[in-house]
């Protein structure tokens, strides 16, 4: 299920230069970005815990429905369609805004920031492929509920969780301060 995804090595990420003397106002855009990412992280952790409990057989479908119903993202997106599809759309929209508006502005700040923007865009491709794989795995699981389909879905989710959480942290470290320093709108 994950064989055709070209995972990137985190060790090959370009390092961001240290930007000195930032004011509190210049740090705010990076802090705002982190708040958005924290929302994604919290939901990923909650879903991951539910998957682990489901794998261990310690949670019923009714308990899963009750616990996921309390997630802010579920309450916000329930009216628009299925949970995974909407979560995938939120991540895709967030990345599209970055790809089309933020990364080009970042890339204009010099070669090191251009390399960072290109790397972040490449990571978006991997996240997108994992989101599509997760949707496919969930659809297969819904069509044929079995332990092997569950394990396939769990494998894709765990890969997405690992890649996305690492990506979010790198993005904050690599461009958080630069957003305010270079006055790049978020």
Secondary structure, DSSP 4 states (H G I P E B T S, - for coil): --TT--PPPGGGPPPPPPPPS--HHHHHHHHHHHHHHHHHHHHHHHHHHHHHHHHHT-S-HHHHHHHHHTSHHHHHHGGGS-HHHHHHHHHHHHHHHIIIIIHHHHHTT-HHHHHHHHHHHHHHHHHHHHHHHHHHHHHHHHHS--HHHHHHHHHHHHHHHHHHHHHHHHHHHHHHHHHHHTT---
